[in-house]
Amino acid sequence: MGSDELIANLFRISQTEQKLKRDNVKKESEANKTHYEVGKAVRDTIKKLGGTMPEELPTPKKSLKELEKEKNDLKKLFD
C-alpha cells in the first residue's frame, strides 16, 4: 500500500470514528452503514478531484509476507 492509499484509509477511519461518536451510533447495522457512507464520500472526493482510485494504484513489488521474511532474515544475521 502506497502513501496515497494509506492516507485515504486513515482519513476514512478517523472520519468514521468521529461520525460514530458524534451520532452516538450503537447498533452494528448503523455502524456498518456509517462506515459505508463515509467510505463512499472519501471515494467520491478522490474521484471528483481527479485522483487515482485505490484499485488503480500500483501494487508493491514485494508482499508484506516477503518483506517480513527479509526483515527476520536480516535480524538473524545481526543477532
DSSP file (Angstrom, degrees, kcal/mol; ACC not computed):
  #  RESIDUE AA STRUCTURE BP1 BP2  ACC     N-H-->O    O-->H-N    N-H-->O    O-->H-N    TCO  KAPPA ALPHA  PHI   PSI    X-CA   Y-CA   Z-CA
    1    1 A M              0   0    0      0, 0.0    58,-0.1     0, 0.0     2,-0.1   0.000 360.0 360.0 360.0 126.1    0.0    0.0    0.0
    2    2 A G     >  -     0   0    0     56,-0.2     4,-2.4     1,-0.1     5,-0.2  -0.234 360.0 -94.4 -83.0 177.4    1.4    3.3   -1.0
    3    3 A S  H  > S+     0   0    0      1,-0.2     4,-2.8     2,-0.2     5,-0.2   0.866 121.3  54.8 -64.3 -37.7    1.2    6.6    0.8
    4    4 A D  H  > S+     0   0    0      2,-0.2     4,-2.3     1,-0.2    -1,-0.2   0.937 112.6  42.5 -61.3 -45.9   -1.9    7.8   -1.1
    5    5 A E  H  > S+     0   0    0      2,-0.2     4,-2.4     1,-0.2    -2,-0.2   0.899 114.6  51.0 -67.9 -40.0   -3.9    4.7   -0.3
    6    6 A L  H  X S+     0   0    0     -4,-2.4     4,-2.7     2,-0.2    -2,-0.2   0.929 111.2  47.8 -61.9 -45.8   -2.7    4.7    3.3
    7    7 A I  H  X S+     0   0    0     -4,-2.8     4,-2.6     1,-0.2    -2,-0.2   0.916 111.4  50.2 -63.1 -43.7   -3.6    8.3    3.8
    8    8 A A  H  X S+     0   0    0     -4,-2.3     4,-2.5    -5,-0.2    -1,-0.2   0.907 112.2  48.3 -61.1 -42.0   -7.1    7.8    2.3
    9    9 A N  H  X S+     0   0    0     -4,-2.4     4,-2.6     2,-0.2    -2,-0.2   0.919 112.1  47.8 -65.2 -44.0   -7.6    4.8    4.6
   10   10 A L  H  X S+     0   0    0     -4,-2.7     4,-2.7     2,-0.2     5,-0.2   0.903 112.6  49.5 -64.2 -40.1   -6.5    6.7    7.7
   11   11 A F  H  X S+     0   0    0     -4,-2.6     4,-2.6     2,-0.2     5,-0.2   0.930 112.0  48.2 -62.7 -45.5   -8.7    9.6    6.8
   12   12 A R  H  X S+     0   0    0     -4,-2.5     4,-2.3    -5,-0.2    -2,-0.2   0.917 113.1  48.3 -61.0 -43.8  -11.7    7.3    6.2
   13   13 A I  H  X S+     0   0    0     -4,-2.6     4,-2.5     2,-0.2    -2,-0.2   0.933 113.6  45.6 -63.6 -47.0  -11.1    5.5    9.5
   14   14 A S  H  X S+     0   0    0     -4,-2.7     4,-2.3     1,-0.2    -2,-0.2   0.896 114.2  48.2 -66.7 -39.3  -10.8    8.7   11.5
   15   15 A Q  H  X S+     0   0    0     -4,-2.6     4,-2.3    -5,-0.2    -1,-0.2   0.887 112.1  49.5 -68.5 -37.6  -13.8   10.3    9.9
   16   16 A T  H  X S+     0   0    0     -4,-2.3     4,-2.7    -5,-0.2     5,-0.2   0.936 110.9  49.9 -64.3 -45.8  -15.9    7.2   10.5
   17   17 A E  H  X S+     0   0    0     -4,-2.5     4,-2.0     1,-0.2    -2,-0.2   0.922 112.1  47.6 -59.2 -45.3  -14.8    7.1   14.1
   18   18 A Q  H  X S+     0   0    0     -4,-2.3     4,-3.2     1,-0.2    -1,-0.2   0.913 112.9  48.4 -62.9 -42.6  -15.7   10.7   14.7
   19   19 A K  H  X S+     0   0    0     -4,-2.3     4,-2.7     2,-0.2    -2,-0.2   0.892 109.0  53.0 -66.9 -39.2  -19.1   10.3   13.0
   20   20 A L  H  <>S+     0   0    0     -4,-2.7     5,-2.4     2,-0.2     4,-0.3   0.913 115.7  40.7 -60.8 -41.9  -19.9    7.2   15.0
   21   21 A K  H ><5S+     0   0    0     -4,-2.0     3,-1.0    -5,-0.2    -2,-0.2   0.937 115.7  49.3 -70.2 -47.4  -19.2    9.1   18.2
   22   22 A R  H 3<5S+     0   0    0     -4,-3.2    -2,-0.2     1,-0.3    -3,-0.2   0.889 117.5  40.5 -60.5 -41.6  -20.9   12.3   17.1
   23   23 A D  T 3<5S-     0   0    0     -4,-2.7    -1,-0.3    -5,-0.2    -2,-0.2   0.416 106.6-128.2 -88.5   1.2  -24.0   10.5   16.0
   24   24 A N  T < 5 -     0   0    0     -3,-1.0     2,-0.3    -4,-0.3    -3,-0.2   0.906  35.9-171.2  52.5  47.7  -23.9    8.2   19.1
   25   25 A V      < +     0   0    0     -5,-2.4    -1,-0.2    -6,-0.2    -2,-0.0  -0.555  20.3 161.3 -74.3 128.4  -24.2    5.1   16.9
   26   26 A K        +     0   0    0     -2,-0.3     2,-0.2     0, 0.0    -1,-0.2   0.682  45.4  83.0-117.6 -33.0  -24.7    2.0   19.0
   27   27 A K  S  > S-     0   0    0      1,-0.1     4,-2.3     4,-0.0     5,-0.2  -0.538  71.9-134.5 -83.2 142.4  -26.1   -0.7   16.7
   28   28 A E  H  > S+     0   0    0      1,-0.2     4,-2.6    -2,-0.2     5,-0.2   0.889 106.4  53.9 -60.1 -40.9  -23.8   -2.7   14.5
   29   29 A S  H  > S+     0   0    0      1,-0.2     4,-2.0     2,-0.2    -1,-0.2   0.889 110.1  47.2 -64.1 -38.1  -26.0   -2.3   11.4
   30   30 A E  H  > S+     0   0    0      2,-0.2     4,-2.5     1,-0.2    -1,-0.2   0.881 111.1  51.9 -68.9 -37.7  -25.9    1.5   11.9
   31   31 A A  H  X S+     0   0    0     -4,-2.3     4,-2.7     2,-0.2    -2,-0.2   0.908 109.6  49.5 -64.4 -42.1  -22.2    1.4   12.3
   32   32 A N  H  X S+     0   0    0     -4,-2.6     4,-2.3     2,-0.2    -2,-0.2   0.907 111.5  49.0 -62.5 -41.9  -21.8   -0.6    9.1
   33   33 A K  H  X S+     0   0    0     -4,-2.0     4,-2.6     2,-0.2    -2,-0.2   0.914 111.9  48.5 -63.7 -43.3  -24.0    1.9    7.2
   34   34 A T  H  X S+     0   0    0     -4,-2.5     4,-2.6     2,-0.2     5,-0.3   0.924 110.4  51.5 -62.3 -45.1  -22.0    4.8    8.6
   35   35 A H  H  X S+     0   0    0     -4,-2.7     4,-2.4     1,-0.2    -2,-0.2   0.922 111.8  47.2 -57.3 -46.6  -18.7    3.1    7.6
   36   36 A Y  H  X S+     0   0    0     -4,-2.3     4,-2.6     2,-0.2    -2,-0.2   0.924 111.9  49.7 -61.9 -46.6  -20.0    2.6    4.1
   37   37 A E  H  X S+     0   0    0     -4,-2.6     4,-2.2     2,-0.2    -2,-0.2   0.902 112.7  46.0 -62.7 -42.9  -21.3    6.2    3.7
   38   38 A V  H  X S+     0   0    0     -4,-2.6     4,-2.4     2,-0.2    -1,-0.2   0.925 112.9  50.6 -66.4 -43.8  -18.0    7.7    4.9
   39   39 A G  H  X S+     0   0    0     -4,-2.4     4,-2.4    -5,-0.3    -2,-0.2   0.900 110.5  49.7 -59.6 -41.3  -16.0    5.4    2.6
   40   40 A K  H  X S+     0   0    0     -4,-2.6     4,-2.9     2,-0.2    -1,-0.2   0.905 109.7  51.3 -64.3 -41.5  -18.3    6.3   -0.3
   41   41 A A  H  X S+     0   0    0     -4,-2.2     4,-2.1     2,-0.2    -2,-0.2   0.898 110.3  48.9 -63.1 -40.4  -17.8   10.0    0.4
   42   42 A V  H  X S+     0   0    0     -4,-2.4     4,-2.4     2,-0.2    -2,-0.2   0.934 113.4  46.6 -64.5 -45.9  -14.0    9.6    0.5
   43   43 A R  H  X S+     0   0    0     -4,-2.4     4,-2.5     1,-0.2    -2,-0.2   0.911 111.4  51.8 -62.4 -42.3  -14.0    7.7   -2.8
   44   44 A D  H  X S+     0   0    0     -4,-2.9     4,-2.8     1,-0.2    -1,-0.2   0.890 110.1  49.7 -61.4 -39.2  -16.3   10.3   -4.4
   45   45 A T  H  X S+     0   0    0     -4,-2.1     4,-2.2     2,-0.2     6,-0.2   0.922 109.7  50.0 -66.4 -44.5  -14.0   13.1   -3.2
   46   46 A I  H  <>S+     0   0    0     -4,-2.4     5,-2.8     1,-0.2     4,-0.4   0.936 114.9  44.9 -57.5 -46.4  -10.9   11.3   -4.7
   47   47 A K  H ><5S+     0   0    0     -4,-2.5     3,-1.3     1,-0.2    -2,-0.2   0.923 111.4  52.0 -64.3 -45.4  -12.8   10.9   -8.0
   48   48 A K  H 3<5S+     0   0    0     -4,-2.8    -1,-0.2     1,-0.3    -2,-0.2   0.856 109.7  49.8 -60.5 -37.0  -14.1   14.5   -8.0
   49   49 A L  T 3<5S-     0   0    0     -4,-2.2    -1,-0.3    -5,-0.2    -2,-0.2   0.499 118.2-112.2 -82.0  -3.8  -10.6   15.8   -7.5
   50   50 A G  T < 5 +     0   0    0     -3,-1.3    -3,-0.2    -4,-0.4    -2,-0.1   0.685  65.4 151.6  82.2  17.7   -9.2   13.7  -10.3
   51   51 A G      < -     0   0    0     -5,-2.8     2,-0.5    -6,-0.2    -1,-0.2  -0.209  54.1 -90.9 -75.6 171.2   -7.2   11.4   -8.0
   52   52 A T        -     0   0    0      1,-0.0    -1,-0.1     2,-0.0     5,-0.1  -0.722  41.4-121.8 -84.9 127.7   -6.3    7.9   -8.7
   53   53 A M    >>  -     0   0    0     -2,-0.5     3,-2.2     1,-0.1     4,-0.5  -0.400  24.5-114.2 -68.1 146.5   -8.8    5.4   -7.3
   54   54 A P  G >4 S+     0   0    0      0, 0.0     3,-1.3     0, 0.0    -1,-0.1   0.849 115.5  55.1 -52.3 -40.3   -7.3    2.9   -4.8
   55   55 A E  G 34 S+     0   0    0      1,-0.3    -2,-0.1     0, 0.0    -3,-0.0   0.652 106.9  52.7 -70.8 -12.2   -7.9   -0.1   -7.0
   56   56 A E  G <4 S+     0   0    0     -3,-2.2    -1,-0.3     2,-0.1     3,-0.1   0.462  85.3 106.8 -99.3  -3.3   -5.9    1.7   -9.8
   57   57 A L  S << S-     0   0    0     -3,-1.3    -4,-0.0    -4,-0.5     2,-0.0  -0.432  82.4 -96.0 -73.3 149.7   -2.9    2.4   -7.7
   58   58 A P        -     0   0    0      0, 0.0   -56,-0.2     0, 0.0    -1,-0.1  -0.328  37.0-125.7 -65.0 147.9    0.2    0.3   -8.4
   59   59 A T        -     0   0    0      1,-0.1    -3,-0.0   -58,-0.1     0, 0.0  -0.672  31.4 -96.9 -92.4 150.5    0.8   -2.7   -6.2
   60   60 A P        -     0   0    0      0, 0.0    -1,-0.1     0, 0.0     4,-0.0  -0.251  23.0-128.3 -63.5 153.5    4.1   -3.2   -4.4
   61   61 A K  S    S+     0   0    0      1,-0.1     2,-0.4    -3,-0.1    -2,-0.0   0.806  95.2  42.9 -71.7 -29.6    6.7   -5.4   -5.9
   62   62 A K  S    S-     0   0    0      3,-0.0    -1,-0.1     4,-0.0     2,-0.1  -0.927  84.6-125.4-119.9 143.5    7.0   -7.4   -2.7
   63   63 A S     >  -     0   0    0     -2,-0.4     4,-2.3     1,-0.1     5,-0.2  -0.352  29.0-109.2 -78.0 164.5    4.3   -8.7   -0.4
   64   64 A L  H  > S+     0   0    0      1,-0.2     4,-2.6     2,-0.2     5,-0.2   0.889 121.1  55.6 -59.2 -40.1    4.2   -7.9    3.2
   65   65 A K  H  > S+     0   0    0      1,-0.2     4,-2.0     2,-0.2    -1,-0.2   0.901 107.8  48.3 -60.8 -42.0    5.0  -11.5    3.9
   66   66 A E  H  > S+     0   0    0      2,-0.2     4,-2.3     1,-0.2    -1,-0.2   0.911 111.9  49.2 -65.7 -42.3    8.1  -11.3    1.8
   67   67 A L  H  X S+     0   0    0     -4,-2.3     4,-2.4     1,-0.2    -2,-0.2   0.900 110.5  50.4 -64.4 -40.8    9.2   -8.1    3.5
   68   68 A E  H  X S+     0   0    0     -4,-2.6     4,-2.6     2,-0.2    -1,-0.2   0.895 109.6  51.1 -64.1 -39.3    8.7   -9.6    6.9
   69   69 A K  H  X S+     0   0    0     -4,-2.0     4,-2.7     2,-0.2    -2,-0.2   0.926 110.6  48.5 -63.5 -44.3   10.8  -12.6    6.0
   70   70 A E  H  X S+     0   0    0     -4,-2.3     4,-2.5     2,-0.2     5,-0.2   0.910 111.4  50.5 -61.1 -42.1   13.6  -10.4    4.7
   71   71 A K  H  X S+     0   0    0     -4,-2.4     4,-2.5     1,-0.2    -2,-0.2   0.930 112.2  46.6 -61.7 -45.8   13.4   -8.4    8.0
   72   72 A N  H  X S+     0   0    0     -4,-2.6     4,-2.2     2,-0.2    -2,-0.2   0.887 111.0  52.2 -64.8 -39.3   13.6  -11.6   10.0
   73   73 A D  H  X S+     0   0    0     -4,-2.7     4,-1.5     2,-0.2    -2,-0.2   0.919 111.9  46.1 -62.9 -43.3   16.5  -12.9    8.0
   74   74 A L  H  X S+     0   0    0     -4,-2.5     4,-1.4     1,-0.2    -2,-0.2   0.897 110.1  53.9 -65.2 -40.1   18.4   -9.7    8.5
   75   75 A K  H  X S+     0   0    0     -4,-2.5     4,-0.8     1,-0.2     3,-0.3   0.905 106.1  52.7 -61.4 -41.0   17.6   -9.7   12.2
   76   76 A K  H  < S+     0   0    0     -4,-2.2     3,-0.5     1,-0.2    -1,-0.2   0.866 105.3  56.0 -62.4 -36.1   19.0  -13.2   12.5
   77   77 A L  H  < S+     0   0    0     -4,-1.5    -1,-0.2     1,-0.2    -2,-0.2   0.851 113.4  39.6 -63.9 -34.3   22.3  -12.1   10.8
   78   78 A F  H  <        0   0    0     -4,-1.4    -1,-0.2    -3,-0.3    -2,-0.2   0.451 360.0 360.0 -99.7  -1.4   22.8   -9.4   13.4
   79   79 A D     <        0   0    0     -4,-0.8    -1,-0.2    -3,-0.5    -2,-0.1   0.451 360.0 360.0 -88.5 360.0   21.7  -11.3   16.5
